[in-house]
């Protein structure tokens, strides 16, 4: 109301009434429930987005004979899902080895990326030191370099370290990312006020304690999103592990590739393996869904 009064004093009562009508329309629009057209569009987007995953379930629950007759199976699962999954486990493909390796790589990379990115983001966002601007520009610039350009020198380094074929060669290059540093810098720039940091310093907190008790809790929504993105990227990464690891010590995408090479014609078996590889990611998404929405909403409000 005070803004309307100030407008009335400055430009006259006509403009004040127009501003009041505009504000009422905005408030009414914010409280208005979406119509059936919105729900219809959202439902269509949901069906289109979910169909590829459902198509995998349909093929994984079918047989190769049925798939050979028609590339488009019935919309009702055929009932061979358990049988196909058992065939995957009973094959000579090291599925459990791939699951364990992918879990180890994803867990270590998620923990390291979240911690290192939050530390770097806090430093770039709230600490003042010489070369801060150029360093941040350099970090952002590395995001424009294609991954393929660094494969040869990285392979030479890992071979000289004696880590070729070892999980450490997959874990180490992914423990910190330029995107993670940029993401946490942008979030903490807006989410963490300087007053909280100054209050912690007045209370005698050290720099590490200030980061642990003030910055880290404030960064929790963005850290949850970063952890989810990192987990998905690590779990589905095929390019670098297929170069540095062997078929005897694979990650899960390499196992799926072996499954396709060994049973190229049996798509029901291949899709059963794909479904097993996708299931952990789906569970993580369901568990972390609230944190993901909270992170998006926090970023939207603060941005």
N, C-alpha and C positions, 0 to 999 in steps of 0.2 A: 504494500500500500504506500509505503514511503516513496518508492520509485515513481508511482503514479502522481503523487503530490509534487514531487520535484519536477516532473515533466510538465504538470499543470502550471507551476510557477514560471518555468523557463520558456515554454513554447505555446502555452494557452490550453484551455479546457478541451478543445477539439482533439488535439493530439493525445491528451491524457485519456480521453474516452476510448480512442483507437487502441492505445497501448493496453488499456484494461481489457478490451474485447479480445485482443490477441493473446493476452496472458490467460484469459479464461478458456479460449480455444485450446491452448497448449495443455492446460491442466485437464480439460475434458478429454483431449486425445490421449493423454498418458493413462487416464483411468479407464478408457474405453476398452472393452474386451474385443479380441480379434474376431472377425466375422468368419462365416463358413468357407469363404473363398481362401482365406489364409490357412485354415485347417486342411482344406483340400490340397493346396499346394504343398504344405508341409508333409501331408500323407504321401503325395506322389514322390517327393524327394526322398522320403524314408524308404519307400518301396524300391526305387531305383538304386539307392545306396546299398540296401540290404540284399538285393538279388544276387550279386556275385558270390557272396558268402553262402547264400541258400543254394546256389547252383553247385557249389563245391560239395555241400551236404548231399544234394540229390545224386551227384555222380559217385560220391563215396559210398552211398547206400545202394548202389546199383551193381550190375555185373557187366563185364566187358562185352558179352553177347548183346545185351540190351543197348549199350552205348553204341555199338557198331551199327545197329539197325537205324538209329536216329540220333543225331547230335543234340537234340533237344529232348531230354527225358521228361517223364510225367512230373507234374508239380507235387505229387505225393511221394515221399521217400519209399524205396523199394524193399527195405527191410534187411539188407545185406551189410549194414554198416559195421556191426560187431564182427562179422566174419572177415571183412576187409581189414579192419584194425588188427585182428589177430594175425592175419597173413603178413601185415607189415612188421609186427613184432617178431614173428617166426622166420622172417627172411634173413638173409646174411648181411643185411644193411645194419651198420652200428647206430641204431636209432637212439638207444639210451645214452650211448657215449655222446652223440650230438646234442641231446637234451641237456645233459650235465654240463658239457663245455659251453653251450650257449648261455645257460643260467649263470655260470661262473663269470663269463665275460661281461654279460649284461649287468650283473650285480656290482662288480668292481667298477665298471665304467660309470654306472649311474651314481654311485657313492662319490667317486673322485670328481666327476664333472660337476655335480651339485656343489661340493665343498670348494673346489678350486675356482669355479665360476663365481660363486658368491663372494669369496675372498677378493678376487680381482675386481668384481663389480662394485663391491664396497669401497675398494681403494680408488677406483676411477671416479666413482660418484661423489664420495664424501671427503676424501683426503686430498690435500693440496701438496704436490711435490713437483720438482722440476722435470719437464719432459712429459707431463701427464697427457697433454693434448696430442702431441705427435705419436706417443705410444698407443693411445686409443685409436687413432687413425690407422696406424700400422696393423693393429689387431683386426680392425674392420676390413682393411684392404686384403688381408689373407683369405677372407671369405670368397673373394672373386677368383682365387686360384683353383683350377680344376684338380680334383683328387688324383686323376691319372698322371699329372705331371710329377707328382712326388713319389710315385710307386718305385721307380728304379733306385733313386738314392736311399729310400726307406728300406728296400729289400737288401741293398748292400750293407747298410748299417746293421740290420737284424742278423744278417749272415755273419758279419764280423763279430757280433756279440755272441754268436753261437745259439741264437734263439730261433733259428729256422725250424719250422715244424712244431714250435712250442706255443702255448696259449699266451705267454708273455708278449710275443710278437704281435698279437692281435690286441691285447689289452692296452699296452703302453701308448700307441699312437692315438688312442681315443679317450685318454683320461682327462683331457681338457680340450674344449672346442672354442673357436672364435665366436660362434653364434651364442654359446652359453655366456661368455663374458659380456658380449654386447647386450644380451637379453637382461642379465642381472643388473648391468650398469643402468640401463634405461629404467628398470623398475625401481631400483633403490634411489635413483635421482629424485623421483616424485614421492615414493612411499615413505621414506625415512627423513623426518625433519631434523635439521641441525640442532634444534633445541634439545632433542632427546640425547644426542651425542654429547653436547655440552653439559647437560645435567649429569650424565654418567661420569664425565671427567671431573666435574666438581665434587662428586661423591667419592672420587679417588680410584675409579676403575681404570685398569690398564687398557692398552689398545686391544689386546686379545680378548679381555673380558668384555669390553664394550661391543666388540664384534659378536661374541658368543651370546650375550644376554640382551643386546639391543638390536643389532643388524639382522642376525639370523632369524629371530622370530618375525620381524617385519617382512623378511623375504620369503616366508613360508609359501604363500600362494604361487609366486613365480617359480620357486624351487620345485614345487609339486609338478607344475607344467613342464619344466625343464627335465625333471626326472622321467616323466612319461614319454616325452619326445626322444630322450636318450635311450630309454629302454626299447622303444620301437625300432629306432635306427640300429641299435646294437643287435637286436634279435633277428632282424631281417638282413643284416649286412652279409653279402655274399662275395663281393669283389675282392677285397683284401684277404680275407681268410682263405679263399680258394687259391690264392697265389702263394701264401706263406705256409699254410698248413698242408698236411698230407691226408689221404683218404682214411688212414688208420687213426687219425686224431682230428676228426672233423667237427665243425659246428653244424647246427640244424639245417641251415640252407644248403650246405654241402651234402647233407644226408638226403634231402629231398632231390637234389640233382642226381645223386647216385641212384636213387629209386627210379627216377625217370630213365636213366641210362640202362639200368638192368631190366626194367619192365616197361619198355617204351610203348608197347601196344596196350598195356593194361591200365587204362585211365582210372578205373575204379580204385586200383591200388595206389596210384599216384595221388589221387584226390584224398584218399584216406590219410596218406602221409602229410599232405598239405593241411588237412583239417587238424591233425595232431599238432602240427607246428604252429597253427594259428590260435589254438585254444588257450595257451597261456597268456598271449597278448589280450585276448578277449576278456579273460578273468581279471587281468591287471586293469583294463579299461573300466570294467564294472566296479571294481573296488575303488579306483581313484577317480571315478566320474565326478563326485561332489567336489573334490579338490580342483579338478580341471575346470569345472564351471565357476568355482569361487575365484580361481586365478584369472579367468577371462573377465569376469565381472569386476574384479578389483582393478585390473588393468584398464577396463573401459571407463570406470568411474574416475580413477586417478588421472587417466590420460586426458 
